Amino acid sequence: MSELVTRRPLVPKPVLRRRAIPLALLPVFTFAAVAVVPGLSATGERLGHARPAWIAAAVTLELLSALGFVAVFHLSFGERFSPALSSRMALSVLAATVFLPAGGLVAIVLGARALSRRGMPKARVAARAIAFLLVTNAPNLLVLGVLGLLLGSGILDGPHTPALTALPAALALSAIAVTMLVPVVSHQRTTTSPARTIPRRWVSTAIGQLEEGVIEARALLARRNWKLLGAFAYYAFDNAVLWAAFEASGHTTPSLAVLAMAYLIGALAGNLPLPAGIGAFEGGLTGMLVVYGAPVACAVAAVLTYRTISTLLPMLLGGLAYPGLRRRPELAHESAPLPAR
C-alpha cells in the first residue's frame, strides 16, 4: 500500500512546468501573428467579432470529446483502477496526447507504465496499450475512407478530384485492412522464417507486438461495451469544434464532409516533432480547408479558434486532474489481481 501511494508521478512537476511554457504562449503568438502578418486583418476582425454562443458550444463539444477519451481509457486500462483515479489518469494522458509530439505514442507509454505497476504482465501491457491506440484512431480512418469514397463518387457535395477524395480514402481503408491482416502475416512469418539478422529480429518483434495489439483490440471490440462509443465521440466532437468555430466566425460554413476531410488530412501535420504541433497543425489544417474551397480569412479564423479551445481545454483538464495522481488515498481497495482474459 505505502509503495503505491509514494510512487513517483507520471511526469515530474518541473518537466510539466517547462512543457507548459510554450503552450501558455500559444494564444499570445497566435493573436500577434494575426495582427502583424499582412493580409490577415480580415481574420483579426473575425476573431474579434466571434459569436459567444458558438464559442460556448465549441467548448461544450470539446468537453464531450474529452469524455469520449475518458470512456475508452476506462475500457482499456480501468480494470485495475477506481473510476475516479482512472478518470484523472485519462485526463492527464489526454493532456500529454494534445501537447507532446506524437502524443498518441505518449498515451501508450503512460497507460502501459501504469498497468505494469499494477501487476499486469508486460506482454499484455504492451498489447493493451497498442489496442488503445488502434481503437481511438480507427474512427478517423473509417470516416476518412467512407467520406472520401462518397465525395469521389459524387454522392456528397464537395470536391470530386481523386487526389482529394479517392486517394485518401484508399490509403485509409488500406491501413485498416493491413492492420487487421497483421496477425495472419505475423503467424506465417513465425512458422516459416529461419534465423534472422538483428535488424530483421527487431522488425519481427515490432510486428509481433502489433499482432498482439490487434488481437487485444479485437477482444475489446468483441465486448460490445458502450464505452467503445467513446472512440467515435473523441473524434466526432473534436471535429465538431471546428464546425462551431466556423459558425462563430459568422461566415458560410463548409459542408460537413469537407470539414471532416480537411480535418482528418490536415491534422496529420500535427505529428511533426513540435510542442502541441504549434504552427504545423494550424498550417496543415488551414491549407487543407483552403484546398477544399474554404475562404482563406475565414479558414484561418476558424482554425485559430478551434486550436485555442482544443489545445488549452484538455491541458486545463489534465492540469486539474494531475495533482490527484500524486495523492491517491483511495488505492487501498485496488490491489485485487487482474481478471483473466
C-alpha positions in Angstrom: 0.0 0.0 0.0 2.7 2.5 1.0 4.6 1.7 -2.2 1.6 2.5 -4.3 0.9 5.8 -2.5 4.5 7.0 -2.7 5.2 6.2 -6.3 6.6 9.0 -8.5 4.1 10.9 -10.5 3.7 10.1 -14.2 5.6 13.2 -15.2 7.9 15.2 -12.9 6.4 18.6 -11.9 9.5 20.7 -13.2 9.2 19.0 -16.6 5.5 19.8 -16.7 6.3 23.5 -16.0 8.9 23.6 -18.8 6.5 22.0 -21.2 3.6 24.3 -20.2 5.5 27.5 -21.1 5.2 27.2 -24.9 1.6 26.2 -24.5 0.9 29.2 -22.4 2.4 31.4 -25.0 0.3 29.9 -27.8 -2.6 32.4 -27.6 -0.1 35.3 -27.5 1.8 34.2 -30.6 -1.5 33.3 -32.4 -3.1 36.7 -32.0 0.2 38.6 -32.5 0.6 36.8 -35.9 -3.0 37.7 -36.8 -2.3 41.4 -36.1 1.1 41.6 -37.7 1.1 39.3 -40.8 0.0 41.2 -43.9 -3.3 40.0 -45.4 -4.7 38.6 -42.1 -6.5 41.8 -41.0 -9.8 40.2 -42.0 -9.0 37.3 -39.9 -8.3 39.5 -36.9 -11.7 41.2 -37.4 -13.5 37.9 -37.4 -11.7 36.7 -34.3 -12.7 40.0 -32.6 -16.3 39.6 -33.5 -16.7 35.9 -32.8 -20.2 35.0 -31.6 -20.0 34.0 -27.9 -22.8 31.4 -28.1 -20.9 29.4 -30.7 -17.7 29.7 -28.7 -19.6 28.3 -25.7 -20.9 25.5 -28.0 -17.3 24.8 -29.1 -16.1 24.5 -25.5 -19.0 22.1 -24.7 -18.2 19.9 -27.7 -14.5 19.7 -26.7 -15.6 18.6 -23.2 -17.7 15.9 -24.8 -14.7 14.8 -26.9 -12.6 14.6 -23.7 -15.3 12.4 -22.1 -15.1 10.1 -25.1 -11.4 9.7 -24.5 -12.0 9.0 -20.8 -14.6 6.3 -21.7 -12.1 4.5 -24.0 -9.4 4.8 -21.4 -11.7 3.2 -18.8 -12.4 0.3 -21.1 -8.7 -0.2 -22.0 -7.0 0.5 -18.7 -9.6 0.9 -16.0 -9.9 -2.6 -14.7 -7.2 -2.0 -12.1 -8.2 1.5 -11.0 -11.2 3.1 -9.3 -13.4 5.2 -11.7 -12.2 8.4 -10.1 -8.5 7.5 -10.5 -9.0 6.2 -14.0 -10.7 9.4 -15.0 -7.8 11.5 -13.6 -5.3 9.3 -15.4 -7.2 9.6 -18.6 -7.4 13.4 -18.5 -3.6 13.6 -17.7 -2.9 11.3 -20.7 -5.2 13.4 -22.9 -3.2 16.5 -22.0 0.0 14.7 -22.9 -1.6 13.5 -26.1 -2.6 17.0 -27.1 0.6 18.8 -26.1 3.5 16.4 -26.9 4.7 15.4 -30.3 3.4 12.0 -31.4 1.0 12.3 -28.4 -0.7 9.0 -29.2 2.5 7.2 -28.5 2.9 9.1 -25.3 -0.6 7.8 -24.3 0.7 4.2 -25.0 3.7 4.7 -22.8 1.8 6.3 -19.9 -1.0 3.8 -19.9 1.4 0.9 -20.2 3.5 2.2 -17.4 0.5 2.5 -15.1 -0.7 -1.0 -15.8 2.7 -2.6 -15.4 3.0 -1.0 -12.0 -0.3 -2.7 -11.0 0.9 -6.1 -11.8 -0.2 -6.7 -15.4 2.3 -8.9 -17.3 4.5 -6.8 -19.6 3.4 -8.7 -22.7 -0.2 -7.9 -22.1 0.5 -4.3 -21.1 2.1 -3.6 -24.5 -0.8 -5.4 -26.3 -3.5 -3.4 -24.3 -1.7 -0.1 -24.9 -1.4 -0.7 -28.7 -5.1 -1.8 -28.7 -6.0 1.6 -27.1 -4.1 3.5 -29.8 -5.8 1.4 -32.6 -9.3 1.8 -31.1 -9.0 5.6 -30.7 -7.7 6.1 -34.2 -10.0 3.6 -36.1 -12.9 6.1 -36.3 -10.7 8.7 -38.0 -9.6 6.2 -40.7 -13.1 4.8 -41.2 -14.7 8.3 -41.6 -11.9 9.3 -44.0 -12.4 6.2 -46.1 -16.2 6.4 -46.3 -16.3 10.2 -46.9 -13.6 10.1 -49.5 -15.5 7.4 -51.5 -18.8 9.3 -51.2 -17.2 12.6 -52.3 -15.2 10.9 -55.1 -18.3 9.2 -56.5 -20.3 12.5 -56.4 -22.8 11.3 -53.8 -21.9 14.1 -51.5 -21.3 17.8 -52.4 -17.7 18.9 -52.5 -14.6 18.4 -54.5 -14.5 15.3 -56.6 -10.8 15.3 -57.6 -9.4 11.8 -56.9 -6.3 13.3 -55.2 -8.6 14.9 -52.6 -11.1 12.1 -52.3 -10.4 8.6 -53.6 -6.7 8.6 -52.8 -7.0 9.5 -49.1 -9.9 7.1 -48.9 -7.9 4.2 -50.4 -5.0 4.9 -48.1 -7.2 5.0 -45.0 -9.1 1.8 -45.8 -5.8 0.1 -46.8 -4.3 1.0 -43.5 -7.3 -0.6 -41.7 -7.1 -3.8 -43.9 -3.3 -4.2 -43.5 -3.6 -3.7 -39.7 -6.3 -6.4 -39.4 -4.2 -8.8 -41.5 -1.1 -8.4 -39.3 -1.9 -11.4 -37.1 -2.2 -13.7 -40.2 1.0 -12.4 -41.7 2.9 -12.4 -38.4 1.9 -16.0 -37.7 3.1 -17.2 -41.2 6.4 -15.4 -40.7 6.9 -17.0 -37.3 6.2 -20.5 -38.6 8.3 -20.3 -41.8 11.2 -17.9 -41.2 14.7 -19.2 -40.3 17.1 -17.5 -38.1 17.3 -13.8 -38.8 19.8 -10.9 -38.6 19.4 -8.4 -35.8 17.5 -5.8 -37.9 15.1 -8.5 -39.1 14.6 -9.7 -35.5 13.7 -6.1 -34.5 11.2 -5.8 -37.3 9.8 -9.2 -36.4 9.5 -8.2 -32.7 7.7 -5.0 -33.7 5.3 -6.9 -35.9 4.7 -9.4 -33.1 3.8 -6.7 -30.7 1.5 -5.1 -33.2 -0.1 -8.5 -33.7 -0.8 -8.8 -30.0 -2.2 -5.3 -30.0 -4.6 -6.1 -32.9 -5.7 -9.3 -31.1 -6.3 -7.3 -27.9 -8.2 -4.6 -29.9 -10.4 -7.3 -31.4 -11.1 -8.6 -27.8 -12.1 -5.1 -26.8 -14.4 -4.8 -29.8 -15.9 -8.2 -29.1 -17.1 -7.0 -25.7 -19.5 -4.6 -27.4 -19.2 -2.3 -24.4 -20.9 1.1 -24.7 -17.6 2.7 -23.8 -16.4 1.9 -27.3 -18.7 4.7 -28.5 -16.2 7.0 -26.7 -13.7 6.4 -29.6 -16.2 7.9 -32.0 -17.1 10.7 -29.6 -13.5 11.5 -29.1 -13.1 12.1 -32.8 -16.5 13.4 -33.8 -16.9 16.0 -31.1 -13.4 17.4 -31.6 -14.1 17.7 -35.3 -17.4 19.4 -34.4 -15.4 22.0 -32.5 -14.0 23.1 -35.9 -17.6 23.3 -37.3 -18.6 25.5 -34.3 -15.5 27.7 -34.8 -16.7 28.4 -38.4 -20.1 29.2 -37.1 -18.6 31.6 -34.6 -16.7 33.5 -37.3 -20.1 34.3 -38.9 -19.1 33.1 -42.4 -20.6 30.4 -44.6 -19.5 27.0 -43.1 -18.2 24.3 -45.5 -20.2 21.1 -45.8 -19.7 18.6 -43.0 -18.0 16.2 -45.5 -15.5 18.9 -46.5 -14.8 19.8 -42.9 -14.2 16.2 -41.9 -11.9 15.5 -44.9 -9.9 18.7 -44.3 -9.7 18.0 -40.6 -8.5 14.4 -40.9 -5.9 15.1 -43.6 -4.7 18.4 -42.3 -4.3 17.1 -38.7 -1.5 14.8 -39.9 0.8 17.8 -39.8 0.3 17.8 -36.0 2.6 14.7 -35.8 5.6 16.7 -36.5 8.0 17.0 -33.5 6.8 20.3 -32.2 5.1 21.1 -28.9 1.4 20.8 -29.4 2.1 20.8 -33.2 2.2 24.6 -33.0 2.4 26.0 -36.5 2.5 22.8 -38.3 -1.0 21.7 -37.3 -2.5 25.2 -38.0 -0.8 25.4 -41.3 -1.8 21.9 -42.4 -5.4 22.3 -41.4 -5.8 25.7 -42.8 -4.1 24.6 -46.1 -6.5 21.7 -46.5 -9.6 23.8 -45.8 -8.5 26.3 -48.4 -7.8 23.4 -50.9 -11.2 22.1 -50.2 -12.7 25.5 -51.0 -13.0 27.5 -47.7 -12.1 31.2 -47.9 -8.7 31.9 -46.5 -9.6 34.5 -43.9 -12.5 32.5 -42.5 -10.4 29.3 -42.5 -7.6 30.9 -40.5 -10.0 32.4 -38.0 -11.8 29.2 -37.5 -8.6 27.1 -37.2 -7.2 29.5 -34.6 -10.4 29.4 -32.6 -10.5 25.7 -32.9 -6.9 25.3 -31.8 -7.2 27.6 -28.8 -10.1 25.6 -27.5 -8.9 22.1 -28.5 -5.5 22.6 -27.0 -6.0 24.7 -23.9 -9.1 23.0 -22.6 -7.6 19.4 -22.5 -4.4 20.9 -20.9 -6.6 22.6 -18.3 -8.4 19.4 -17.5 -5.2 17.5 -17.3 -3.7 20.1 -15.1 -6.7 19.9 -12.7 -6.6 16.1 -12.7 -2.8 15.6 -12.3 -2.5 16.5 -8.6 -4.9 13.7 -7.7 -2.5 11.2 -9.2 0.1 12.1 -6.5 -2.2 11.8 -3.5 -4.2 8.7 -4.5 -5.6 8.0 -1.0 -8.3 5.7 -2.4 -6.0 3.0 -3.6 -6.4 0.7 -0.6 -9.0 -1.3 -2.3 -7.3 -1.6 -5.7 -4.8 -4.4 -5.0 -7.1 -7.1 -6.5 -5.5 -9.2 -9.2 -6.3 -8.6 -12.8 -9.2 -10.6 -14.3 -8.1 -13.3 -16.6 -8.6 -12.6 -20.3 
